[in-house]
Amino acid sequence: MTHSMRTETHTPHAEGGAGWRDSASRYALLPLRLFLGITFIYAGLDKLTDSSFFHATGAGSIGETMRSVRDSAAIPALVDLALKSPVGFGYAIALGELAVGIGTLLGLLGRVAALGGALISLSLWLTVSWATSPYYFGNDLAYLMAWLPLVIAGTPLFSLDALLRRRRAGGYR
């Protein structure tokens, strides 16, 4: 008669916990993805519908905002570049935010969308919110950090990226 030695260390109760933890880990980035996607769509639409934003001068205009942060920016040359065509820069930011938000929410080119969001946040941190003191009062740095997990992980769940990946692998006919 042979005896088999059991080497497993998990009890059935612990396995259920591990399953829940694994599942939670898989879905952990979804709230962040939803928040960033919705927020960037809203930010883009907010700019596109603001009658004063797309002006070179005046209260609430992109031009006035850029001029007001120029001397306190970490990289004033970025602000100078924006000031060459403030209206064009305003449209680039608004349409960029909209594209990033849609891409993130739908999970289409998720890493590219997240990288776009990170670059927008980085440029705003280095210009608009650089002089915010203490630094944690400025939100652009926090947004930059929030984008990084999505740059690394992409959008593997509930996404067009996942659907396209399955199609390429022959998962759908």
Phi, psi and chi 1 to 4 in degrees:
 res  aa     phi    psi   chi1   chi2   chi3   chi4
   1 MET       -  127.1 -179.0  176.7 -165.2      -
   2 THR  -102.8  146.9   60.3      -      -      -
   3 HIS  -112.2  133.3  -64.9  -79.2      -      -
   4 SER   -98.4  139.0   62.5      -      -      -
   5 MET   -94.3  131.1 -179.4 -176.9  -74.5      -
   6 ARG   -88.1  123.9 -167.0  168.8  175.3  179.0
   7 THR  -110.1    0.4   58.1      -      -      -
   8 GLU   -69.1  144.2  -63.1  170.5   11.2      -
   9 THR  -108.7   -5.9   58.6      -      -      -
  10 HIS   -95.3  137.0  -62.7  -70.0      -      -
  11 THR   -87.2  161.9   63.4      -      -      -
  12 PRO   -54.5  -37.2  -25.7   32.3      -      -
  13 HIS   -63.6  -42.2  178.3   70.5      -      -
  14 ALA   -67.0  -35.0      -      -      -      -
  15 GLU   -63.3  -39.0  -72.6  174.1    9.3      -
  16 GLY   -62.0  -39.7      -      -      -      -
  17 GLY   -65.8  -40.1      -      -      -      -
  18 ALA   -65.0  -39.4      -      -      -      -
  19 GLY   -61.4  -41.7      -      -      -      -
  20 TRP   -65.6  -42.5 -180.0   87.3      -      -
  21 ARG   -64.5  -41.6  -77.7 -170.7  -61.1  -86.5
  22 ASP   -62.0  -43.4  -70.3  -15.9      -      -
  23 SER   -64.6  -44.6 -171.5      -      -      -
  24 ALA   -61.2  -39.4      -      -      -      -
  25 SER   -63.9  -40.2  -67.0      -      -      -
  26 ARG   -61.4  -37.8  -88.4 -174.8   74.8 -155.9
  27 TYR   -98.4    4.3  -62.8  100.9      -      -
  28 ALA   -60.7  -32.9      -      -      -      -
  29 LEU   -85.2   -9.7  -69.0  179.1      -      -
  30 LEU   -61.2  -45.4  -76.3  176.6      -      -
  31 PRO   -60.5  -39.6  -21.7   31.4      -      -
  32 LEU   -64.9  -43.9 -176.5   60.9      -      -
  33 ARG   -61.2  -44.6 -176.5  174.5  141.1 -157.0
  34 LEU   -63.0  -46.6  -71.4  170.3      -      -
  35 PHE   -59.8  -51.1  170.1   74.7      -      -
  36 LEU   -66.2  -41.7  -69.4  170.4      -      -
  37 GLY   -61.7  -50.5      -      -      -      -
  38 ILE   -64.4  -42.7  -69.6  167.2      -      -
  39 THR   -62.9  -43.1  -60.3      -      -      -
  40 PHE   -73.2  -33.2  -92.1   56.8      -      -
  41 ILE   -62.7  -46.8  -71.4  170.8      -      -
  42 TYR   -60.7  -44.9  179.2   81.0      -      -
  43 ALA   -61.8  -43.1      -      -      -      -
  44 GLY   -64.3  -46.4      -      -      -      -
  45 LEU   -65.4  -37.4  -69.6  175.1      -      -
  46 ASP   -60.2  -43.4 -170.7   43.8      -      -
  47 LYS   -68.5  -43.5  -72.2  172.2 -178.7   67.0
  48 LEU   -64.9  -24.3  -70.7  170.0      -      -
  49 THR  -103.3    2.4   58.2      -      -      -
  50 ASP   -87.4  116.4 -176.8  -16.6      -      -
  51 SER   -66.7  -22.8   60.7      -      -      -
  52 SER   -96.7  -15.8   62.0      -      -      -
  53 PHE   -63.1  -44.6 -177.4   75.2      -      -
  54 PHE   -88.0   52.8  -65.8  108.1      -      -
  55 HIS  -128.8  151.7  -66.8  -75.3      -      -
  56 ALA   -76.8  -24.0      -      -      -      -
  57 THR  -139.6  166.2   59.5      -      -      -
  58 GLY   104.1  159.2      -      -      -      -
  59 ALA   -59.6  132.8      -      -      -      -
  60 GLY    80.4    1.5      -      -      -      -
  61 SER   -84.7  154.5   70.3      -      -      -
  62 ILE   -63.3  -37.4 -175.4   65.1      -      -
  63 GLY   -62.2  -45.3      -      -      -      -
  64 GLU   -65.6  -40.6 -166.9   62.2   36.2      -
  65 THR   -60.5  -46.0  -60.8      -      -      -
  66 MET   -65.1  -41.6  -69.2  -67.5  101.0      -
  67 ARG   -63.9  -36.2  -85.3 -172.0  -70.5  -72.3
  68 SER   -72.1  -22.4   71.8      -      -      -
  69 VAL  -104.8   -3.4  -59.7      -      -      -
  70 ARG   -54.6  -49.2 -162.1 -106.4  174.1 -127.6
  71 ASP   -76.0  -17.6  -67.6  -24.9      -      -
  72 SER  -103.5   -0.4   62.9      -      -      -
  73 ALA   -71.4  149.6      -      -      -      -
  74 ALA   -66.8  -34.7      -      -      -      -
  75 ILE  -129.1   84.5  -54.5  176.4      -      -
  76 PRO   -56.7  -26.6  -22.3   31.3      -      -
  77 ALA   -62.0  -31.6      -      -      -      -
  78 LEU   -64.8  -40.3  -77.3  176.7      -      -
  79 VAL   -67.9  -41.9  178.4      -      -      -
  80 ASP   -59.8  -39.4  -68.9  -20.8      -      -
  81 LEU   -62.4  -44.7 -175.0   62.0      -      -
  82 ALA   -63.7  -36.1      -      -      -      -
  83 LEU   -72.6  -15.1  -75.6  170.0      -      -
  84 LYS   -65.0  -31.5  -71.4 -177.0 -175.4 -146.1
  85 SER  -151.0   77.3  177.5      -      -      -
  86 PRO   -60.1  -37.5    6.1  -10.4      -      -
  87 VAL   -67.3  -44.0  174.7      -      -      -
  88 GLY   -62.1  -41.0      -      -      -      -
  89 PHE   -63.9  -41.4  176.7   72.6      -      -
  90 GLY   -59.8  -44.6      -      -      -      -
  91 TYR   -65.8  -38.7  -85.3  106.6      -      -
  92 ALA   -61.9  -44.0      -      -      -      -
  93 ILE   -65.4  -48.7  -69.6  -69.3      -      -
  94 ALA   -62.5  -47.1      -      -      -      -
  95 LEU   -70.1  -34.0  -66.1  172.8      -      -
  96 GLY   -63.4  -45.5      -      -      -      -
  97 GLU   -61.6  -41.6  -73.3  173.0  -22.2      -
  98 LEU   -63.9  -46.4 -166.2   56.6      -      -
  99 ALA   -63.9  -43.1      -      -      -      -
 100 VAL   -62.5  -45.6  161.4      -      -      -
 101 GLY   -62.2  -45.6      -      -      -      -
 102 ILE   -65.6  -46.5  -69.3  169.4      -      -
 103 GLY   -59.7  -40.5      -      -      -      -
 104 THR   -69.2  -45.9  -59.4      -      -      -
 105 LEU   -64.6  -43.0 -151.8   53.1      -      -
 106 LEU   -82.2  -14.8  -64.3  177.9      -      -
 107 GLY    69.3   39.4      -      -      -      -
 108 LEU  -105.3  117.1 -179.7   60.8      -      -
 109 LEU    52.9   51.4  -58.7  174.1      -      -
 110 GLY   -55.2  -43.7      -      -      -      -
 111 ARG   -68.3  -38.6  -79.7 -169.8  174.6   99.3
 112 VAL   -65.2  -44.4  174.0      -      -      -
 113 ALA   -61.3  -44.6      -      -      -      -
 114 ALA   -63.8  -39.6      -      -      -      -
 115 LEU   -62.9  -41.1  180.0   60.2      -      -
 116 GLY   -60.6  -43.6      -      -      -      -
 117 GLY   -62.8  -41.2      -      -      -      -
 118 ALA   -64.0  -41.6      -      -      -      -
 119 LEU   -67.6  -39.0  -68.9  174.0      -      -
 120 ILE   -62.3  -47.4  -70.3  169.7      -      -
 121 SER   -63.1  -40.6  -62.4      -      -      -
 122 LEU   -62.0  -45.9  176.2   62.9      -      -
 123 SER   -65.1  -38.0   67.4      -      -      -
 124 LEU   -69.9  -36.1  -67.4  173.5      -      -
 125 TRP   -65.2  -43.1  176.4   54.8      -      -
 126 LEU   -72.9  -12.6  -67.9  173.3      -      -
 127 THR  -118.9  -72.1   55.7      -      -      -
 128 VAL   -69.3  -45.1  177.4      -      -      -
 129 SER  -107.8   11.7   63.2      -      -      -
 130 TRP   -57.7  -41.7  179.8 -103.3      -      -
 131 ALA   -83.3   -0.9      -      -      -      -
 132 THR   -61.1  129.3  -57.3      -      -      -
 133 SER  -134.2  131.0 -178.6      -      -      -
 134 PRO   -67.1  159.4   21.1  -25.2      -      -
 135 TYR   -56.7  -29.9   76.7   92.0      -      -
 136 TYR   -75.2   -5.3   52.4   82.3      -      -
 137 PHE   -77.4  -23.6  -79.5  171.6      -      -
 138 GLY   -82.9  136.0      -      -      -      -
 139 ASN   -90.0  -15.7   62.2    0.8      -      -
 140 ASP   -65.2  -36.2  -64.5  -47.3      -      -
 141 LEU   -66.3  -40.8  178.5   58.5      -      -
 142 ALA   -64.0  -40.2      -      -      -      -
 143 TYR   -63.7  -41.6  -83.0  104.2      -      -
 144 LEU   -56.6  -48.2  170.3   60.9      -      -
 145 MET   -65.3  -34.7  -66.2  -61.2  119.5      -
 146 ALA   -67.8  -31.2      -      -      -      -
 147 TRP   -72.7  -29.3  -78.5  112.0      -      -
 148 LEU   -58.6  -42.2  -64.8 -178.4      -      -
 149 PRO   -59.9  -33.9  -23.1   32.2      -      -
 150 LEU   -75.7  -29.9  -67.5  175.8      -      -
 151 VAL   -63.4  -41.7  169.9      -      -      -
 152 ILE   -73.1  -48.5  -65.4  164.7      -      -
 153 ALA   -90.9  -23.3      -      -      -      -
 154 GLY    73.5 -154.8      -      -      -      -
 155 THR  -127.3   74.5   53.6      -      -      -
 156 PRO   -77.8  -16.6   28.0  -33.3      -      -
 157 LEU  -117.3  145.6  -63.0  172.8      -      -
 158 PHE    47.7   52.8  -56.1  114.9      -      -
 159 SER  -142.1  156.8   67.6      -      -      -
 160 LEU   -66.9  -30.4  -67.8  175.2      -      -
 161 ASP   -59.1  -46.1  -73.0  -14.8      -      -
 162 ALA   -65.3  -41.0      -      -      -      -
 163 LEU   -61.9  -45.7  176.9   68.0      -      -
 164 LEU   -65.3  -37.7  -66.6  170.2      -      -
 165 ARG   -63.8  -43.0 -156.8  168.8   24.0 -100.4
 166 ARG   -64.6  -39.3  -77.1 -166.9  -56.8  -90.3
 167 ARG   -63.4  -43.7  -79.2 -163.6  148.4  172.1
 168 ARG   -63.9  -32.1  -78.7 -168.4  -61.1  -93.0
 169 ALA   -82.0   -2.3      -      -      -      -
 170 GLY    87.3   19.1      -      -      -      -
 171 GLY   -73.0  -23.4      -      -      -      -
 172 TYR  -126.4  145.3  -68.8  101.9      -      -
 173 ARG  -115.6      -  -62.5 -167.9 -169.2  -88.0
